Amino acid sequence: MSLWRQITRGLRVLTNRPAADSDVADEVQHFFDQATDALRAEGLSPEAARRAARLAVGNPAAVRAVGRANGLNRIAILIPCHRIVNKNGDLGGYGGGLRRKQYLLNLEQAAVGEAD
């Protein structure tokens, strides 16, 4: 069971909300799980993270859908959504603000440099 599924099930129990029964909800959850699992891969550059997320959902052209799933991420401390950048290298968007996104990317780059 994916980390996201475990967290959402735990939250449903805490808030007494019923689990979604529809097939559509399950498909959306599966898509979200695939996209966010790809983002958690260690050592990925922003470009590689974006590509891995698209491929993880089985459609290399699913840029907007993966971006939307990424934008819905509410546990950024566990799923590094800041790694997704635009194809041209621009930062794109980030719920925490672009300055924070750049800071996180710089922090990760420095940590990788120290590990080498």
WOSUL-V129514 format. One record per residue. N is the residue number from 1. RES is the residue in one letter. OMEGA is omega in whole degrees, 0 to 359 (* if undefined). Layout:
n = <N;N>
res = <RES;RES>
omega = <OMEGA;OMEGA>
This chain:
n = <1;2;3;4;5;6;7;8;9;10;11;12;13;14;15;16;17;18;19;20;21;22;23;24;25;26;27;28;29;30;31;32;33;34;35;36;37;38;39;40;41;42;43;44;45;46;47;48;49;50;51;52;53;54;55;56;57;58;59;60;61;62;63;64;65;66;67;68;69;70;71;72;73;74;75;76;77;78;79;80;81;82;83;84;85;86;87;88;89;90;91;92;93;94;95;96;97;98;99;100;101;102;103;104;105;106;107;108;109;110;111;112;113;114;115;116>
res = <M;S;L;W;R;Q;I;T;R;G;L;R;V;L;T;N;R;P;A;A;D;S;D;V;A;D;E;V;Q;H;F;F;D;Q;A;T;D;A;L;R;A;E;G;L;S;P;E;A;A;R;R;A;A;R;L;A;V;G;N;P;A;A;V;R;A;V;G;R;A;N;G;L;N;R;I;A;I;L;I;P;C;H;R;I;V;N;K;N;G;D;L;G;G;Y;G;G;G;L;R;R;K;Q;Y;L;L;N;L;E;Q;A;A;V;G;E;A;D>
omega = <182;178;181;179;179;181;182;176;178;178;177;179;181;183;180;177;179;176;179;182;189;176;180;179;178;179;178;179;180;178;180;179;180;182;183;175;178;181;182;181;182;170;181;171;177;180;179;178;180;180;180;179;179;181;181;179;174;181;181;180;185;186;183;181;177;177;179;178;178;180;179;180;179;179;185;179;180;180;189;183;180;182;182;177;178;181;181;177;176;183;184;181;176;182;180;181;184;178;178;179;179;178;181;178;178;179;178;180;179;180;177;179;179;181;182;*>
